[in-house]
Amino acid sequence: MGCSKNRVDSEHLLKQLERQGYIISPEGEDLATAGVDEVIINTCGFIKDAKEESIEAILQAVEAKNLGYINSIRVFGCLSQRYREELIQEIPEVDRFDGVLDFNNTDRILTTPKHYAYLKISEGCDRRCSYCAIPHIRGRHRSVPMETLLEEARGLAAQGVRELIVIAQDTTYYGLDLYGKRRLGELLEKLSLIDGIEWIRLHYSYPDGFPEDVLHIMAENPKVCKYIDIPLQHSSSRVLEYMHRSVDGPQTRSLVEKMRRMVPGVVLRTTMMVGHPGEEESDFEDLLQFVKDYRFERLGAFTYSEEEGTYGAQHFKDAVPEEVKQERYDRLMEIQSSISEAYNLSRVGSVERVLVDSFTDGVLVARSEKESPEVDGEILIGDERSLGGFVPAGIIGNFIDVNIKGAGEYDLLAEIL
């Protein structure tokens, strides 16, 4: 469940289980017919919706156990780290609850398509954003030694991985604890020297102290995608101060302008929060204008939810009514919908290099460097008739050039040159 960082944890655990003699059954199989003995659930505990989704998955497994389809259930991850004692009391059918597990080896069983993988470069977070429970769950920031990451990346490349997606709670903080300075740029440069790796994509950056050398590298190194995932959360200085984000509105705007200036054509993916305690209508209008002015290629949003143990829960009253939060969310996403569609339409007629992910329902599904897997739209190529009803040999997991022929709010249509 949850984010790509959880996926990496699951992949390490799967490898450990395989070494112990377990046979891994693909996720999503019908438990009534799969002959599965044990179900393991890696939970998310970040916000209300994610917690509810994790609880629902646990209860589905409990139902399967009660019907005799499986023998045992093990739960670990963020939710059980936060609420282990409560879960033990409330769901006794689960055989074992573990917290956040610590993985020190570099061996994994990839659960992504074999041509891309996530590279988690650190654990935990030293930030103290008012709404975020991650530091309470995952602890303080801990960088993975650079040589360990390079060894892992070389192993992934040897398995056929062409794209590395660099992730952490805060990728820009990488190296401060081990080396006394930020070394994300150096890491990206060294990863780009690994044979077989063609794309390196950066996720989960923090605006405060964003390392400028990363922008130089992104502009000049063809293997580093011109793509930055940087959750900005808001544009109002008042709200950013309430959030403990360490930057104000003008600094946020200045950073976006610097990124666009230093990396021409960069795609910015961001996240905004609405309904944080203290957000007034004027703050929200500031956010709407910010989004209209800077026209982010990718933007998601979520409403504030009070999380136990956070600064916000201890010091603020969750005063914005739920209906107001939802109304603000809807207004924001309506604006972003038109921005996203206009951006996609601007690409019609262009030739783009894409990585082919799959062949589904007679259509090749691909991405350019402007799209990250699982969170962004896709480029759909051809149809069963134009492709002759079969997948061209060796095309999955490889790069091709396509002509963008059409676009909607999320996905694009293309044909092979």
FENHUBEL-V513494 format. One record per pair of residues at least 4 apart in sequence whose C-alpha atoms are under 8 Angstrom apart, sorted by sequence separation. I is the first residue (numbers start at 1). J is the second residue. D is the distance in Angstrom with one decimal. If there is no record, write none. Layout:
I:J:D
I:J:D
//
This chain:
2:6:6.4
3:7:6.7
4:8:6.5
5:9:6.6
6:10:6.2
7:11:6.2
8:12:6.4
9:13:6.3
10:14:6.1
11:15:6.5
12:16:6.5
13:17:6.2
14:18:6.1
15:19:6.3
16:20:6.5
17:21:6.6
18:22:4.9
25:29:7.6
30:34:5.8
31:35:6.9
46:50:6.3
47:51:6.2
48:52:6.2
49:53:6.2
50:54:6.3
51:55:6.2
52:56:6.1
53:57:6.4
54:58:6.4
55:59:6.2
56:60:6.2
57:61:6.4
58:62:6.2
59:63:6.2
60:64:6.4
61:65:6.2
62:66:6.1
63:67:6.3
64:68:6.4
65:69:5.6
76:80:5.7
77:81:6.1
78:82:6.3
79:83:6.0
80:84:4.5
83:87:6.0
84:88:6.2
85:89:6.4
86:90:6.1
87:91:5.6
88:92:5.5
110:114:7.0
112:116:6.7
113:117:7.8
128:132:7.3
133:137:6.3
134:138:5.6
135:139:4.7
144:148:6.8
145:149:6.5
146:150:6.2
147:151:6.1
148:152:6.2
149:153:6.1
150:154:6.1
151:155:6.3
152:156:6.3
153:157:6.1
154:158:6.2
155:159:6.5
156:160:6.7
157:161:4.7
167:171:6.2
170:174:7.5
175:179:5.4
176:180:4.5
177:181:7.7
179:183:7.9
183:187:6.3
184:188:6.2
185:189:6.3
186:190:6.3
187:191:6.1
188:192:6.2
189:193:6.8
190:194:7.2
193:197:7.9
206:210:6.5
211:215:7.5
212:216:6.8
213:217:6.2
214:218:6.1
215:219:6.1
216:220:6.3
217:221:5.4
218:222:7.5
235:239:7.7
236:240:6.1
237:241:6.1
238:242:6.4
239:243:6.1
240:244:6.2
241:245:6.3
247:251:6.0
248:252:6.2
249:253:6.3
250:254:6.0
251:255:6.1
252:256:6.5
253:257:6.3
254:258:6.1
255:259:6.2
256:260:6.3
257:261:6.0
258:262:5.9
259:263:5.8
260:264:5.7
275:279:6.0
279:283:5.8
280:284:6.4
281:285:6.1
282:286:6.2
283:287:6.4
284:288:6.3
285:289:6.2
286:290:6.1
287:291:6.3
288:292:6.2
289:293:6.0
290:294:6.1
291:295:5.6
309:313:6.5
310:314:6.4
311:315:5.9
312:316:5.1
313:317:7.2
320:324:6.6
321:325:6.4
322:326:6.2
323:327:6.1
324:328:6.1
325:329:6.1
326:330:6.1
327:331:6.3
328:332:6.1
329:333:6.2
330:334:6.1
331:335:6.5
332:336:6.3
333:337:5.9
334:338:6.8
335:339:6.5
336:340:6.0
337:341:6.2
338:342:6.1
339:343:6.2
340:344:6.3
341:345:6.1
342:346:6.2
343:347:6.9
344:348:7.2
359:363:5.6
360:364:6.4
367:371:5.5
372:376:5.6
382:386:5.9
383:387:6.0
384:388:5.9
385:389:5.8
387:391:7.3
391:395:7.3
394:398:7.3
395:399:7.6
407:411:6.1
408:412:6.2
1:6:7.0
2:7:7.9
17:22:5.5
18:23:6.3
29:34:6.2
31:36:6.5
45:50:6.2
46:51:6.9
64:69:5.3
65:70:4.9
75:80:7.0
76:81:7.3
79:84:7.6
87:92:7.6
112:117:6.4
134:139:7.4
135:140:6.1
144:149:6.7
156:161:5.5
157:162:6.5
166:171:7.6
175:180:6.7
176:181:4.4
192:197:6.6
205:210:7.6
234:239:7.0
235:240:7.1
240:245:5.5
241:246:7.2
247:252:6.6
260:265:7.1
274:279:7.7
279:284:6.8
291:296:6.9
307:312:7.7
308:313:6.0
309:314:7.0
311:316:7.8
312:317:7.8
313:318:7.8
320:325:6.7
359:364:4.5
360:365:7.0
367:372:7.3
371:376:5.5
382:387:6.3
384:389:4.4
387:392:7.9
407:412:4.2
1:7:7.7
18:24:7.1
44:50:5.9
45:51:5.0
64:70:6.2
65:71:6.0
88:94:7.6
175:181:5.8
176:182:5.1
191:197:7.8
192:198:7.5
218:224:5.4
234:240:6.3
240:246:7.6
241:247:7.7
260:266:6.2
306:312:7.0
307:313:6.0
308:314:7.9
358:364:5.9
359:365:6.0
367:373:7.7
371:377:6.5
383:389:7.9
384:390:7.2
406:412:5.7
407:413:6.0
44:51:6.0
65:72:6.9
80:87:7.1
110:117:7.3
128:135:7.3
175:182:4.9
176:183:7.5
192:199:8.0
217:224:7.4
218:225:6.6
219:226:7.1
233:240:7.9
240:247:6.9
241:248:7.1
259:266:7.4
306:313:5.6
357:364:7.6
358:365:5.2
371:378:7.0
405:412:7.6
406:413:4.8
43:51:7.8
65:73:7.9
127:135:7.4
174:182:5.6
175:183:5.1
192:200:7.3
218:226:5.9
240:248:6.0
356:364:6.9
357:365:5.6
358:366:7.1
404:412:7.0
405:413:5.5
406:414:6.8
45:54:7.9
88:97:7.3
125:134:7.1
126:135:6.7
173:182:6.0
174:183:6.0
175:184:7.0
191:200:7.8
240:249:7.4
356:365:6.0
357:366:5.2
404:413:6.0
405:414:5.0
14:24:7.3
44:54:6.2
124:134:7.1
125:135:5.3
172:182:7.0
174:184:5.6
237:247:7.8
238:248:7.9
274:284:7.5
356:366:4.1
357:367:7.4
404:414:4.3
405:415:7.0
25:36:7.1
43:54:5.4
62:73:7.5
124:135:6.0
153:164:7.9
173:184:7.7
237:248:4.6
355:366:5.4
356:367:6.6
367:378:5.6
368:379:7.7
403:414:5.4
404:415:6.8
61:73:7.1
172:184:6.3
188:200:7.5
236:248:7.1
237:249:4.6
306:318:6.8
354:366:6.0
355:367:5.4
366:378:6.0
367:379:5.5
402:414:6.1
403:415:5.4
84:97:6.5
125:138:7.3
126:139:8.0
171:184:7.2
235:248:7.4
236:249:5.3
237:250:7.8
305:318:8.0
354:367:5.1
355:368:6.3
365:378:6.5
366:379:5.0
402:415:5.4
403:416:6.4
84:98:7.5
124:138:4.7
125:139:6.5
126:140:5.2
235:249:4.8
354:368:4.3
365:379:5.9
366:380:6.3
402:416:4.5
403:417:6.3
84:99:7.3
123:138:7.0
124:139:4.9
125:140:4.9
126:141:5.3
234:249:7.9
353:368:6.0
354:369:7.2
365:380:4.9
366:381:7.5
401:416:6.3
402:417:5.2
41:57:7.7
123:139:7.9
124:140:4.8
125:141:4.2
352:368:6.7
353:369:7.9
364:380:5.8
365:381:6.4
400:416:7.5
401:417:6.1
41:58:7.2
58:75:7.8
80:97:6.3
81:98:6.9
82:99:7.7
123:140:7.6
124:141:4.2
125:142:7.7
235:252:6.8
363:380:6.3
364:381:5.0
80:98:6.2
81:99:3.9
123:141:5.7
124:142:6.2
235:253:7.8
363:381:5.8
364:382:6.8
75:94:7.4
80:99:5.2
81:100:5.9
122:141:6.9
123:142:5.2
363:382:5.8
364:383:7.7
73:93:7.8
74:94:6.3
79:99:7.7
80:100:7.8
122:142:5.4
123:143:6.5
232:252:7.5
363:383:4.9
73:94:5.1
74:95:5.9
75:96:6.3
76:97:5.7
77:98:6.9
78:99:6.5
122:143:4.1
123:144:7.8
304:325:7.7
362:383:5.4
363:384:6.3
39:61:7.2
72:94:7.1
73:95:5.4
74:96:4.9
75:97:4.9
76:98:4.4
77:99:5.2
78:100:5.9
121:143:6.2
122:144:5.2
303:325:6.0
362:384:4.2
72:95:6.0
73:96:6.9
74:97:6.0
75:98:6.2
76:99:5.2
77:100:4.6
121:144:5.5
200:223:6.0
201:224:6.3
202:225:7.7
205:228:7.4
207:230:6.9
303:326:7.1
361:384:7.7
74:98:7.8
76:100:6.4
77:101:7.0
199:223:4.8
200:224:4.8
201:225:5.4
205:229:6.1
206:230:5.9
207:231:7.8
54:79:7.7
76:101:7.5
198:223:5.4
199:224:5.8
200:225:5.8
201:226:7.9
202:227:6.7
203:228:6.2
204:229:5.4
205:230:4.6
206:231:6.8
207:232:6.8
362:387:7.8
185:211:7.6
197:223:7.8
199:225:6.1
201:227:6.5
202:228:5.5
203:229:4.5
204:230:5.6
205:231:7.0
206:232:7.6
270:296:7.4
303:329:6.9
184:211:7.8
201:228:7.5
202:229:6.4
203:230:7.0
204:231:6.9
269:296:6.6
272:299:7.5
274:301:7.4
276:303:7.6
302:329:7.0
362:389:6.4
364:391:8.0
51:79:6.7
121:149:6.9
185:213:5.9
189:217:7.4
268:296:5.8
269:297:6.4
270:298:6.3
271:299:5.6
272:300:6.4
273:301:5.6
274:302:6.5
275:303:5.8
276:304:5.3
301:329:6.9
362:390:7.5
182:211:7.2
185:214:4.8
267:296:7.6
268:297:5.8
269:298:4.4
270:299:4.9
271:300:4.8
272:301:4.6
273:302:5.2
274:303:5.0
275:304:5.4
119:149:7.7
184:214:7.1
267:297:5.9
268:298:6.2
269:299:5.6
270:300:6.5
271:301:5.3
272:302:6.6
273:303:5.6
274:304:6.1
39:70:7.4
62:93:6.4
143:174:5.8
171:202:7.9
192:223:6.0
267:298:7.6
271:302:7.8
273:304:6.4
380:411:7.2
382:413:7.7
10:42:6.8
32:64:7.4
37:69:7.9
38:70:6.0
41:73:7.8
43:75:7.1
46:78:7.5
62:94:7.1
143:175:5.9
171:203:7.1
185:217:7.0
189:221:8.0
192:224:7.3
301:333:7.5
359:391:6.8
378:410:7.2
379:411:5.8
380:412:6.1
381:413:6.0
382:414:6.6
31:64:6.9
36:69:7.4
37:70:5.0
38:71:5.9
39:72:6.5
40:73:5.9
41:74:6.4
42:75:6.1
43:76:6.2
44:77:6.5
45:78:5.0
46:79:7.9
143:176:7.8
145:178:7.4
164:197:7.2
171:204:6.0
172:205:5.5
243:276:7.8
300:333:7.6
377:410:4.7
378:411:4.9
379:412:4.7
380:413:4.9
381:414:4.8
382:415:5.6
35:69:7.3
36:70:5.9
37:71:5.3
38:72:4.8
39:73:5.0
40:74:4.8
41:75:4.9
42:76:5.1
43:77:4.8
44:78:5.1
45:79:4.2
119:153:7.5
143:177:6.7
162:196:5.9
163:197:5.9
166:200:7.1
170:204:5.6
171:205:5.3
172:206:6.2
376:410:7.4
377:411:4.8
378:412:6.4
379:413:5.7
380:414:6.0
381:415:5.2
382:416:7.7
35:70:7.6
37:72:6.7
38:73:5.7
39:74:6.3
40:75:5.7
41:76:6.4
42:77:5.0
43:78:5.7
44:79:5.3
45:80:8.0
142:177:6.7
143:178:6.7
161:196:7.2
162:197:4.6
163:198:6.0
164:199:6.3
165:200:5.9
166:201:5.9
167:202:6.8
168:203:7.6
169:204:6.3
170:205:5.4
171:206:7.4
242:277:7.6
277:312:7.9
377:412:7.7
379:414:6.6
381:416:7.0
6:42:7.1
33:69:7.8
38:74:7.5
40:76:7.8
42:78:7.8
43:79:5.5
141:177:7.6
160:196:7.3
161:197:6.8
162:198:5.4
163:199:4.6
164:200:4.8
165:201:4.7
166:202:5.1
167:203:5.3
168:204:6.4
170:206:6.0
188:224:7.4
242:278:7.2
6:43:8.0
32:69:5.3
43:80:7.2
45:82:7.3
100:137:7.6
157:194:7.6
162:199:6.5
163:200:5.8
164:201:6.3
165:202:6.1
166:203:6.0
167:204:6.2
172:209:7.7
208:245:7.7
226:263:7.0
233:270:7.7
239:276:7.4
299:336:6.9
359:396:7.5
6:44:7.8
31:69:6.1
100:138:7.0
153:191:7.2
157:195:7.2
158:196:7.6
163:201:7.6
165:203:7.0
172:210:6.0
208:246:6.2
228:266:7.5
230:268:7.2
231:269:7.5
232:270:6.1
233:271:5.6
234:272:5.6
256:294:7.9
358:396:5.8
31:70:7.2
117:156:7.6
157:196:5.6
172:211:6.7
208:247:6.1
226:265:7.0
227:266:5.5
228:267:6.4
229:268:6.1
230:269:6.2
231:270:4.4
232:271:6.0
233:272:3.9
234:273:6.5
239:278:6.6
277:316:6.4
356:395:6.7
357:396:5.8
358:397:7.7
1:41:7.5
150:190:7.6
154:194:6.5
157:197:6.2
207:247:7.4
226:266:4.7
227:267:4.7
228:268:5.2
229:269:4.6
230:270:5.1
231:271:4.5
232:272:6.3
233:273:5.1
234:274:8.0
238:278:7.9
239:279:6.0
277:317:6.5
296:336:8.0
356:396:5.2
357:397:5.7
1:42:5.8
2:43:6.8
3:44:7.7
146:187:6.9
150:191:6.6
153:194:7.8
154:195:8.0
226:267:6.2
227:268:6.0
228:269:6.1
229:270:5.8
230:271:7.4
231:272:6.9
238:279:7.9
277:318:5.5
278:319:7.7
279:320:7.6
295:336:7.8
356:397:5.3
1:43:5.1
2:44:4.9
106:148:7.6
227:269:7.6
276:318:7.5
277:319:5.9
278:320:7.9
297:339:7.3
298:340:6.8
355:397:6.3
356:398:5.8
1:44:5.6
219:262:6.9
277:320:6.4
292:335:7.4
296:339:7.5
297:340:5.9
355:398:5.6
356:399:6.4
117:161:6.6
124:168:8.0
125:169:6.0
215:259:6.9
219:263:4.9
239:283:7.2
276:320:7.3
284:328:7.6
288:332:6.4
291:335:8.0
295:339:6.2
296:340:7.8
355:399:4.5
356:400:7.6
106:151:7.8
107:152:7.5
114:159:7.4
115:160:5.6
116:161:4.9
119:164:6.3
121:166:6.9
122:167:7.9
123:168:6.4
124:169:6.3
125:170:6.7
207:252:7.2
218:263:6.8
219:264:7.3
238:283:7.6
275:320:5.7
291:336:7.5
354:399:5.4
355:400:6.6
106:152:5.4
114:160:6.3
115:161:4.0
116:162:5.7
117:163:6.5
118:164:5.8
119:165:5.8
120:166:6.1
121:167:6.3
122:168:5.4
123:169:6.7
216:262:7.0
297:343:6.6
353:399:6.6
354:400:5.6
114:161:5.9
115:162:5.1
116:163:4.6
117:164:5.4
118:165:4.6
119:166:4.9
120:167:4.8
121:168:5.8
122:169:7.3
215:262:6.4
216:263:7.5
236:283:5.5
288:335:7.9
292:339:8.0
353:400:5.7
354:401:6.2
2:50:6.7
115:163:6.5
116:164:6.0
117:165:6.2
118:166:6.0
119:167:6.0
120:168:5.5
122:170:7.9
207:255:7.4
215:263:6.4
235:283:8.0
236:284:7.8
353:401:4.5
354:402:7.1
116:165:7.6
118:167:6.7
122:171:7.4
275:324:7.5
352:401:5.6
353:402:6.4
121:171:7.2
236:286:6.2
275:325:4.9
351:401:6.7
352:402:5.5
235:286:6.7
236:287:6.6
274:325:6.2
351:402:5.6
352:403:6.5
1:53:7.9
122:174:6.8
235:287:5.3
351:403:4.5
352:404:7.4
1:54:6.5
121:174:7.2
234:287:6.3
275:328:7.7
350:403:5.8
351:404:6.3
274:328:6.6
349:403:6.3
350:404:5.6
82:137:6.3
235:290:6.6
274:329:6.4
348:403:7.9
349:404:5.3
81:137:6.3
348:404:5.0
349:405:6.0
347:404:6.7
348:405:5.4
348:406:5.7
78:137:6.3
348:407:6.8
78:138:7.7
347:407:8.0
345:406:7.1
345:407:5.4
344:407:5.6
345:408:7.1
344:408:6.7
344:409:6.9
341:407:7.3
344:410:7.6
341:408:5.6
342:409:7.7
344:411:7.9
341:409:4.0
344:412:7.0
243:312:7.9
340:409:5.6
341:410:6.9
340:410:7.1
6:77:7.7
338:409:7.3
337:409:6.4
298:376:7.5
46:132:7.4
46:133:6.6
46:134:6.9
13:103:7.8
12:103:6.7
9:101:7.8
15:107:6.5
12:105:7.7
15:108:5.2
9:103:7.2
12:106:7.5
14:108:7.0
15:109:5.4
12:107:6.3
13:108:7.6
14:109:6.1
12:108:4.5
11:108:5.0
12:109:6.7
11:109:5.0
11:110:5.9
8:108:8.0
11:111:6.7
267:370:6.1
7:111:7.8
8:118:6.8
8:119:7.7
8:120:7.1
130:242:7.1
131:243:6.8
5:118:7.9
130:243:4.9
4:118:7.2
129:243:5.5
130:244:5.8
5:120:6.6
129:244:5.0
128:244:6.6
129:245:5.9
128:245:7.9
227:369:7.1
226:369:7.0
227:370:6.3
225:369:5.7
226:370:7.3
225:370:7.7
5:167:6.9
4:167:7.8
5:168:6.8
199:369:7.7
201:372:7.9
131:304:7.6
136:309:7.4
131:305:7.7
133:307:6.7
131:306:6.9
132:307:7.3
133:308:7.6
131:307:6.6
133:309:6.8
133:310:5.8
132:310:6.2
131:310:5.9
130:310:6.0
131:311:6.8
130:311:4.7
131:312:5.5
129:311:7.7
130:312:4.7
131:313:7.6
128:311:7.9
162:397:7.7
115:357:7.9
113:357:7.2
48:305:6.5
47:305:6.5
48:307:8.0
47:307:7.0
115:397:5.2
114:397:7.5
115:398:8.0
//
